[in-house]
């Protein structure tokens, strides 16, 4: 599957790798943000993610508690990093980019 690649991909990945984050556990410090966002907009799922070359890692989430990562090619966040503004998926079933469905 072809995925969109942002113009700043090399710089973005370099910054991500330089952070040397341990992505094996959720970041409790930002877990509350997901719950607030979910409640605020009435969404069953809210995520804070990082996208590397091949995967989307969940730093924090609500509504997908047992999932820690997905392949980048099935991630809506792959499309979000192409934007310089807010990225919202109102209905995943109606969205033309729906890589998961």
N, CA, C and O atoms as CSV, one atom per row, in Angstrom:
chain,resi,resn,atom,element,x,y,z
A,1,UNK,N,N,0.851,-1.183,0.000
A,1,UNK,CA,C,0.000,0.000,0.000
A,1,UNK,C,C,0.891,1.239,0.000
A,1,UNK,O,O,1.856,1.310,0.762
A,2,UNK,N,N,0.578,2.202,-0.838
A,2,UNK,CA,C,1.297,3.469,-0.866
A,2,UNK,C,C,0.772,4.373,0.235
A,2,UNK,O,O,-0.435,4.493,0.442
A,3,UNK,N,N,1.703,5.006,0.938
A,3,UNK,CA,C,1.314,5.949,1.984
A,3,UNK,C,C,1.858,7.322,1.622
A,3,UNK,O,O,2.911,7.429,0.994
A,4,UNK,N,N,1.147,8.371,2.012
A,4,UNK,CA,C,1.665,9.714,1.742
A,4,UNK,C,C,2.889,9.990,2.618
A,4,UNK,O,O,2.930,9.601,3.785
A,5,UNK,N,N,3.867,10.656,2.049
A,5,UNK,CA,C,5.096,11.000,2.772
A,5,UNK,C,C,5.220,12.524,2.793
A,5,UNK,O,O,5.247,13.157,1.737
A,6,UNK,N,N,5.296,13.118,3.990
A,6,UNK,CA,C,5.416,14.578,4.058
A,6,UNK,C,C,6.782,15.056,3.554
A,6,UNK,O,O,7.760,14.308,3.584
A,7,UNK,N,N,6.836,16.288,3.100
A,7,UNK,CA,C,8.085,16.866,2.597
A,7,UNK,C,C,9.179,16.880,3.659
A,7,UNK,O,O,10.360,16.760,3.334
A,8,UNK,N,N,8.798,17.026,4.914
A,8,UNK,CA,C,9.774,17.111,6.006
A,8,UNK,C,C,10.039,15.751,6.659
A,8,UNK,O,O,10.461,15.703,7.815
A,9,UNK,N,N,9.804,14.659,5.952
A,9,UNK,CA,C,9.909,13.314,6.532
A,9,UNK,C,C,11.274,13.043,7.164
A,9,UNK,O,O,11.331,12.556,8.293
A,10,UNK,N,N,12.363,13.341,6.479
A,10,UNK,CA,C,13.692,13.061,7.021
A,10,UNK,C,C,13.931,13.838,8.314
A,10,UNK,O,O,14.423,13.280,9.295
A,11,UNK,N,N,13.586,15.110,8.315
A,11,UNK,CA,C,13.758,15.939,9.514
A,11,UNK,C,C,12.854,15.447,10.649
A,11,UNK,O,O,13.281,15.377,11.801
A,12,UNK,N,N,11.625,15.113,10.323
A,12,UNK,CA,C,10.653,14.641,11.314
A,12,UNK,C,C,11.133,13.343,11.959
A,12,UNK,O,O,11.072,13.198,13.180
A,13,UNK,N,N,11.606,12.406,11.153
A,13,UNK,CA,C,12.085,11.125,11.681
A,13,UNK,C,C,13.356,11.298,12.501
A,13,UNK,O,O,13.529,10.631,13.521
A,14,UNK,N,N,14.242,12.182,12.070
A,14,UNK,CA,C,15.463,12.449,12.824
A,14,UNK,C,C,15.126,12.971,14.219
A,14,UNK,O,O,15.697,12.520,15.212
A,15,UNK,N,N,14.199,13.919,14.288
A,15,UNK,CA,C,13.761,14.462,15.577
A,15,UNK,C,C,13.146,13.365,16.448
A,15,UNK,O,O,13.441,13.276,17.640
A,16,UNK,N,N,12.304,12.542,15.859
A,16,UNK,CA,C,11.651,11.453,16.591
A,16,UNK,C,C,12.685,10.491,17.173
A,16,UNK,O,O,12.596,10.117,18.342
A,17,UNK,N,N,13.660,10.091,16.365
A,17,UNK,CA,C,14.681,9.152,16.836
A,17,UNK,C,C,15.602,9.788,17.876
A,17,UNK,O,O,16.057,9.109,18.796
A,18,UNK,N,N,15.876,11.071,17.738
A,18,UNK,CA,C,16.725,11.775,18.706
A,18,UNK,C,C,16.089,11.834,20.092
A,18,UNK,O,O,16.803,11.945,21.089
A,19,UNK,N,N,14.762,11.763,20.172
A,19,UNK,CA,C,14.082,11.800,21.472
A,19,UNK,C,C,14.310,10.524,22.272
A,19,UNK,O,O,14.217,10.546,23.499
A,20,UNK,N,N,14.608,9.409,21.597
A,20,UNK,CA,C,14.891,8.126,22.259
A,20,UNK,C,C,13.830,7.759,23.304
A,20,UNK,O,O,14.160,7.414,24.439
A,21,UNK,N,N,12.581,7.835,22.915
A,21,UNK,CA,C,11.474,7.530,23.818
A,21,UNK,C,C,11.275,6.028,23.956
A,21,UNK,O,O,11.427,5.284,22.987
A,22,UNK,N,N,10.938,5.589,25.149
A,22,UNK,CA,C,10.542,4.201,25.378
A,22,UNK,C,C,9.046,4.115,25.109
A,22,UNK,O,O,8.237,4.588,25.907
A,23,UNK,N,N,8.688,3.520,23.999
A,23,UNK,CA,C,7.284,3.460,23.593
A,23,UNK,C,C,6.598,2.178,24.037
A,23,UNK,O,O,5.488,1.884,23.593
A,24,UNK,N,N,7.246,1.411,24.909
A,24,UNK,CA,C,6.657,0.141,25.337
A,24,UNK,C,C,5.532,0.317,26.358
A,24,UNK,O,O,4.724,-0.592,26.547
A,25,UNK,N,N,5.474,1.465,27.011
A,25,UNK,CA,C,4.426,1.735,27.998
A,25,UNK,C,C,3.727,3.048,27.662
A,25,UNK,O,O,4.331,3.934,27.058
A,26,UNK,N,N,2.457,3.180,28.049
A,26,UNK,CA,C,1.762,4.444,27.801
A,26,UNK,C,C,2.374,5.579,28.625
A,26,UNK,O,O,2.932,5.348,29.698
A,27,UNK,N,N,2.267,6.772,28.127
A,27,UNK,CA,C,2.752,7.954,28.819
A,27,UNK,C,C,1.620,8.472,29.701
A,27,UNK,O,O,0.731,9.182,29.232
A,28,UNK,N,N,1.661,8.115,30.963
A,28,UNK,CA,C,0.593,8.484,31.895
A,28,UNK,C,C,0.416,9.996,31.989
A,28,UNK,O,O,-0.680,10.484,32.267
A,29,UNK,N,N,1.508,10.739,31.755
A,29,UNK,CA,C,1.452,12.196,31.853
A,29,UNK,C,C,0.466,12.809,30.860
A,29,UNK,O,O,-0.086,13.878,31.119
A,30,UNK,N,N,0.242,12.147,29.732
A,30,UNK,CA,C,-0.661,12.698,28.723
A,30,UNK,C,C,-1.919,11.852,28.522
A,30,UNK,O,O,-2.754,12.166,27.673
A,31,UNK,N,N,-2.049,10.798,29.291
A,31,UNK,CA,C,-3.239,9.946,29.190
A,31,UNK,C,C,-4.518,10.747,29.455
A,31,UNK,O,O,-5.540,10.531,28.805
A,32,UNK,N,N,-4.450,11.659,30.403
A,32,UNK,CA,C,-5.613,12.481,30.727
A,32,UNK,C,C,-6.081,13.345,29.567
A,32,UNK,O,O,-7.273,13.628,29.444
A,33,UNK,N,N,-5.146,13.770,28.710
A,33,UNK,CA,C,-5.521,14.571,27.535
A,33,UNK,C,C,-6.457,13.802,26.615
A,33,UNK,O,O,-7.390,14.373,26.049
A,34,UNK,N,N,-6.208,12.522,26.468
A,34,UNK,CA,C,-7.074,11.700,25.613
A,34,UNK,C,C,-8.476,11.610,26.191
A,34,UNK,O,O,-9.462,11.702,25.460
A,35,UNK,N,N,-8.563,11.433,27.488
A,35,UNK,CA,C,-9.883,11.344,28.118
A,35,UNK,C,C,-10.641,12.662,28.005
A,35,UNK,O,O,-11.841,12.673,27.729
A,36,UNK,N,N,-9.938,13.771,28.219
A,36,UNK,CA,C,-10.579,15.086,28.095
A,36,UNK,C,C,-11.045,15.306,26.657
A,36,UNK,O,O,-12.176,15.737,26.434
A,37,UNK,N,N,-10.191,15.017,25.687
A,37,UNK,CA,C,-10.553,15.206,24.276
A,37,UNK,C,C,-11.739,14.335,23.897
A,37,UNK,O,O,-12.657,14.794,23.217
A,38,UNK,N,N,-11.726,13.097,24.328
A,38,UNK,CA,C,-12.821,12.172,24.039
A,38,UNK,C,C,-14.136,12.684,24.608
A,38,UNK,O,O,-15.159,12.687,23.924
A,39,UNK,N,N,-14.102,13.114,25.855
A,39,UNK,CA,C,-15.314,13.636,26.499
A,39,UNK,C,C,-15.777,14.948,25.870
A,39,UNK,O,O,-16.975,15.171,25.696
A,40,UNK,N,N,-14.832,15.805,25.532
A,40,UNK,CA,C,-15.154,17.121,24.987
A,40,UNK,C,C,-15.919,17.034,23.666
A,40,UNK,O,O,-16.870,17.782,23.442
A,41,UNK,N,N,-15.500,16.123,22.803
A,41,UNK,CA,C,-16.137,16.028,21.483
A,41,UNK,C,C,-17.079,14.834,21.356
A,41,UNK,O,O,-17.685,14.629,20.304
A,42,UNK,N,N,-17.202,14.053,22.418
A,42,UNK,CA,C,-18.097,12.903,22.387
A,42,UNK,C,C,-17.614,11.779,21.490
A,42,UNK,O,O,-18.419,11.036,20.928
A,43,UNK,N,N,-16.298,11.652,21.355
A,43,UNK,CA,C,-15.721,10.594,20.517
A,43,UNK,C,C,-15.364,9.390,21.379
A,43,UNK,O,O,-14.843,9.559,22.482
A,44,UNK,N,N,-15.632,8.184,20.901
A,44,UNK,CA,C,-15.303,6.999,21.686
A,44,UNK,C,C,-13.808,6.706,21.735
A,44,UNK,O,O,-13.348,5.982,22.617
A,45,UNK,N,N,-13.043,7.265,20.791
A,45,UNK,CA,C,-11.609,7.001,20.713
A,45,UNK,C,C,-10.861,8.325,20.582
A,45,UNK,O,O,-11.251,9.197,19.806
A,46,UNK,N,N,-9.787,8.460,21.349
A,46,UNK,CA,C,-8.876,9.602,21.224
A,46,UNK,C,C,-7.461,9.072,21.396
A,46,UNK,O,O,-7.214,8.204,22.234
A,47,UNK,N,N,-6.531,9.596,20.600
A,47,UNK,CA,C,-5.162,9.093,20.602
A,47,UNK,C,C,-4.151,10.224,20.571
A,47,UNK,O,O,-4.414,11.298,20.030
A,48,UNK,N,N,-2.995,9.969,21.158
A,48,UNK,CA,C,-1.798,10.766,20.942
A,48,UNK,C,C,-0.782,9.770,20.411
A,48,UNK,O,O,-0.429,8.812,21.098
A,49,UNK,N,N,-0.307,9.994,19.183
A,49,UNK,CA,C,0.547,9.003,18.532
A,49,UNK,C,C,1.826,9.618,17.991
A,49,UNK,O,O,1.941,10.833,17.829
A,50,UNK,N,N,2.781,8.740,17.717
A,50,UNK,CA,C,3.995,9.091,16.983
A,50,UNK,C,C,4.080,8.160,15.782
A,50,UNK,O,O,3.773,6.972,15.881
A,51,UNK,N,N,4.502,8.711,14.646
A,51,UNK,CA,C,4.612,7.940,13.412
A,51,UNK,C,C,6.089,7.834,13.031
A,51,UNK,O,O,6.745,8.849,12.799
A,52,UNK,N,N,6.616,6.594,12.966
A,52,UNK,CA,C,7.976,6.420,12.458
A,52,UNK,C,C,7.902,5.892,11.026
A,52,UNK,O,O,6.873,6.039,10.366
A,53,UNK,N,N,8.973,5.285,10.544
A,53,UNK,CA,C,9.005,4.830,9.158
A,53,UNK,C,C,7.923,3.804,8.838
A,53,UNK,O,O,7.389,3.792,7.730
A,54,UNK,N,N,7.598,2.946,9.800
A,54,UNK,CA,C,6.701,1.825,9.510
A,54,UNK,C,C,5.518,1.676,10.451
A,54,UNK,O,O,4.567,0.962,10.135
A,55,UNK,N,N,5.557,2.340,11.609
A,55,UNK,CA,C,4.523,2.128,12.623
A,55,UNK,C,C,3.978,3.429,13.198
A,55,UNK,O,O,4.615,4.481,13.147
A,56,UNK,N,N,2.790,3.313,13.737
A,56,UNK,CA,C,2.165,4.352,14.542
A,56,UNK,C,C,2.172,3.827,15.977
A,56,UNK,O,O,1.564,2.794,16.258
A,57,UNK,N,N,2.846,4.520,16.877
A,57,UNK,CA,C,2.903,4.121,18.283
A,57,UNK,C,C,1.982,5.015,19.090
A,57,UNK,O,O,1.969,6.232,18.907
A,58,UNK,N,N,1.210,4.412,19.983
A,58,UNK,CA,C,0.264,5.157,20.808
A,58,UNK,C,C,0.949,5.588,22.101
A,58,UNK,O,O,1.286,4.749,22.936
A,59,UNK,N,N,1.152,6.886,22.267
A,59,UNK,CA,C,1.701,7.404,23.518
A,59,UNK,C,C,0.645,7.377,24.604
A,59,UNK,O,O,0.942,7.117,25.770
A,60,UNK,N,N,-0.582,7.646,24.214
A,60,UNK,CA,C,-1.717,7.623,25.137
A,60,UNK,C,C,-2.968,7.398,24.300
A,60,UNK,O,O,-3.021,7.755,23.123
A,61,UNK,N,N,-3.973,6.798,24.932
A,61,UNK,CA,C,-5.214,6.554,24.189
A,61,UNK,C,C,-6.369,6.323,25.145
A,61,UNK,O,O,-6.186,5.976,26.312
A,62,UNK,N,N,-7.549,6.525,24.615
A,62,UNK,CA,C,-8.765,6.121,25.296
A,62,UNK,C,C,-9.639,5.456,24.241
A,62,UNK,O,O,-9.734,5.938,23.112
A,63,UNK,N,N,-10.267,4.365,24.604
A,63,UNK,CA,C,-11.110,3.630,23.672
A,63,UNK,C,C,-10.396,2.515,22.940
A,63,UNK,O,O,-11.046,1.698,22.288
A,64,UNK,N,N,-9.082,2.455,23.028
A,64,UNK,CA,C,-8.277,1.389,22.418
A,64,UNK,C,C,-7.209,0.941,23.408
A,64,UNK,O,O,-6.030,0.866,23.063
A,65,UNK,N,N,-7.607,0.654,24.597
A,65,UNK,CA,C,-6.665,0.470,25.691
A,65,UNK,C,C,-5.670,-0.671,25.512
A,65,UNK,O,O,-4.571,-0.597,26.063
A,66,UNK,N,N,-6.000,-1.710,24.775
A,66,UNK,CA,C,-5.099,-2.852,24.643
A,66,UNK,C,C,-4.200,-2.777,23.416
A,66,UNK,O,O,-3.366,-3.660,23.211
A,67,UNK,N,N,-4.352,-1.748,22.602
A,67,UNK,CA,C,-3.556,-1.620,21.386
A,67,UNK,C,C,-2.465,-0.583,21.623
A,67,UNK,O,O,-2.756,0.532,22.055
A,68,UNK,N,N,-1.210,-0.937,21.343
A,68,UNK,CA,C,-0.076,-0.035,21.573
A,68,UNK,C,C,0.488,0.534,20.278
A,68,UNK,O,O,1.136,1.581,20.292
A,69,UNK,N,N,0.243,-0.156,19.140
A,69,UNK,CA,C,0.740,0.343,17.867
A,69,UNK,C,C,-0.017,-0.295,16.712
A,69,UNK,O,O,-0.679,-1.321,16.871
A,70,UNK,N,N,0.094,0.331,15.553
A,70,UNK,CA,C,-0.444,-0.224,14.315
A,70,UNK,C,C,0.582,0.017,13.214
A,70,UNK,O,O,1.514,0.804,13.383
A,71,UNK,N,N,0.407,-0.655,12.104
A,71,UNK,CA,C,1.237,-0.367,10.940
A,71,UNK,C,C,0.908,1.030,10.436
A,71,UNK,O,O,-0.245,1.461,10.482
A,72,UNK,N,N,1.911,1.723,9.963
A,72,UNK,CA,C,1.712,3.086,9.461
A,72,UNK,C,C,0.715,3.120,8.310
A,72,UNK,O,O,-0.058,4.070,8.184
A,73,UNK,N,N,0.727,2.107,7.486
A,73,UNK,CA,C,-0.128,2.127,6.295
A,73,UNK,C,C,-1.617,2.038,6.610
A,73,UNK,O,O,-2.438,2.326,5.739
A,74,UNK,N,N,-1.990,1.648,7.827
A,74,UNK,CA,C,-3.412,1.593,8.193
A,74,UNK,C,C,-3.777,2.693,9.186
A,74,UNK,O,O,-4.793,2.608,9.877
A,75,UNK,N,N,-2.948,3.710,9.248
A,75,UNK,CA,C,-3.116,4.775,10.231
A,75,UNK,C,C,-3.672,6.054,9.613
A,75,UNK,O,O,-3.181,6.526,8.588
A,76,UNK,N,N,-4.700,6.606,10.248
A,76,UNK,CA,C,-5.170,7.929,9.835
A,76,UNK,C,C,-4.121,8.987,10.156
A,76,UNK,O,O,-4.066,10.025,9.496
A,77,UNK,N,N,-3.302,8.737,11.147
A,77,UNK,CA,C,-2.283,9.719,11.514
A,77,UNK,C,C,-1.248,9.900,10.411
A,77,UNK,O,O,-0.595,10.941,10.345
A,78,UNK,N,N,-1.089,8.905,9.546
A,78,UNK,CA,C,-0.237,9.061,8.373
A,78,UNK,C,C,-0.732,10.221,7.524
A,78,UNK,O,O,0.065,10.943,6.925
A,79,UNK,N,N,-2.039,10.400,7.473
A,79,UNK,CA,C,-2.620,11.523,6.734
A,79,UNK,C,C,-2.545,12.814,7.553
A,79,UNK,O,O,-2.389,13.899,6.992
A,80,UNK,N,N,-2.654,12.697,8.859
A,80,UNK,CA,C,-2.615,13.882,9.725
A,80,UNK,C,C,-1.272,14.594,9.645
A,80,UNK,O,O,-1.230,15.824,9.681
A,81,UNK,N,N,-0.173,13.853,9.538
A,81,UNK,CA,C,1.140,14.502,9.492
A,81,UNK,C,C,1.390,15.202,8.158
A,81,UNK,O,O,2.391,15.902,8.005
A,82,UNK,N,N,0.503,15.022,7.210
A,82,UNK,CA,C,0.589,15.735,5.931
A,82,UNK,C,C,0.007,17.146,6.047
A,82,UNK,O,O,0.236,17.986,5.176
A,83,UNK,N,N,-0.737,17.403,7.108
A,83,UNK,CA,C,-1.442,18.672,7.295
A,83,UNK,C,C,-0.678,19.583,8.249
A,83,UNK,O,O,0.054,19.110,9.118
A,84,UNK,N,N,-0.850,20.878,8.084
A,84,UNK,CA,C,-0.260,21.837,9.023
A,84,UNK,C,C,-1.327,22.397,9.962
A,84,UNK,O,O,-1.063,23.314,10.740
A,85,UNK,N,N,-2.515,21.845,9.881
A,85,UNK,CA,C,-3.620,22.311,10.729
A,85,UNK,C,C,-4.306,21.099,11.363
A,85,UNK,O,O,-3.908,19.956,11.138
A,86,UNK,N,N,-5.321,21.365,12.141
A,86,UNK,CA,C,-6.072,20.301,12.813
A,86,UNK,C,C,-6.556,19.268,11.803
A,86,UNK,O,O,-6.971,19.612,10.696
A,87,UNK,N,N,-6.496,18.012,12.194
A,87,UNK,CA,C,-6.966,16.920,11.349
A,87,UNK,C,C,-8.039,16.172,12.124
A,87,UNK,O,O,-7.780,15.649,13.208
A,88,UNK,N,N,-9.223,16.123,11.577
A,88,UNK,CA,C,-10.350,15.490,12.268
A,88,UNK,C,C,-11.026,14.491,11.339
A,88,UNK,O,O,-11.291,14.783,10.173
A,89,UNK,N,N,-11.295,13.317,11.875
A,89,UNK,CA,C,-12.078,12.315,11.157
A,89,UNK,C,C,-13.426,12.250,11.859
A,89,UNK,O,O,-13.523,11.744,12.977
A,90,UNK,N,N,-14.450,12.754,11.216
A,90,UNK,CA,C,-15.776,12.823,11.826
A,90,UNK,C,C,-16.434,11.450,11.846
A,90,UNK,O,O,-17.016,11.055,12.856
A,91,UNK,N,N,-16.346,10.727,10.747
A,91,UNK,CA,C,-16.938,9.387,10.660
A,91,UNK,C,C,-16.016,8.517,9.822
A,91,UNK,O,O,-15.942,8.671,8.603
A,92,UNK,N,N,-15.317,7.609,10.476
A,92,UNK,CA,C,-14.338,6.763,9.793
A,92,UNK,C,C,-14.956,5.960,8.651
A,92,UNK,O,O,-14.285,5.673,7.660
A,93,UNK,N,N,-16.212,5.601,8.782
A,93,UNK,CA,C,-16.866,4.802,7.745
A,93,UNK,C,C,-17.178,5.601,6.487
A,93,UNK,O,O,-17.350,5.025,5.412
A,94,UNK,N,N,-17.253,6.921,6.612
A,94,UNK,CA,C,-17.562,7.771,5.468
A,94,UNK,C,C,-16.329,8.458,4.884
A,94,UNK,O,O,-16.427,9.113,3.846
A,95,UNK,N,N,-15.184,8.322,5.525
A,95,UNK,CA,C,-13.973,9.008,5.096
A,95,UNK,C,C,-13.285,8.229,3.970
A,95,UNK,O,O,-13.040,7.029,4.098
A,96,UNK,N,N,-12.978,8.913,2.879
A,96,UNK,CA,C,-12.367,8.269,1.712
A,96,UNK,C,C,-10.972,7.718,2.003
A,96,UNK,O,O,-10.502,6.834,1.288
A,97,UNK,N,N,-10.297,8.229,3.050
A,97,UNK,CA,C,-8.949,7.755,3.383
A,97,UNK,C,C,-8.965,6.548,4.289
A,97,UNK,O,O,-7.898,6.086,4.693
A,98,UNK,N,N,-10.110,6.022,4.625
A,98,UNK,CA,C,-10.275,4.978,5.642
A,98,UNK,C,C,-9.386,3.753,5.404
A,98,UNK,O,O,-9.842,2.754,4.847
A,99,UNK,N,N,-8.139,3.827,5.818
A,99,UNK,CA,C,-7.220,2.718,5.583
A,99,UNK,C,C,-7.510,1.489,6.432
A,99,UNK,O,O,-7.068,0.392,6.093
A,100,UNK,N,N,-8.236,1.648,7.517
A,100,UNK,CA,C,-8.468,0.540,8.442
A,100,UNK,C,C,-9.659,-0.309,8.032
A,100,UNK,O,O,-9.729,-1.482,8.397
A,101,UNK,N,N,-10.586,0.250,7.291
A,101,UNK,CA,C,-11.840,-0.436,6.988
A,101,UNK,C,C,-11.786,-1.203,5.684
A,101,UNK,O,O,-12.771,-1.832,5.296
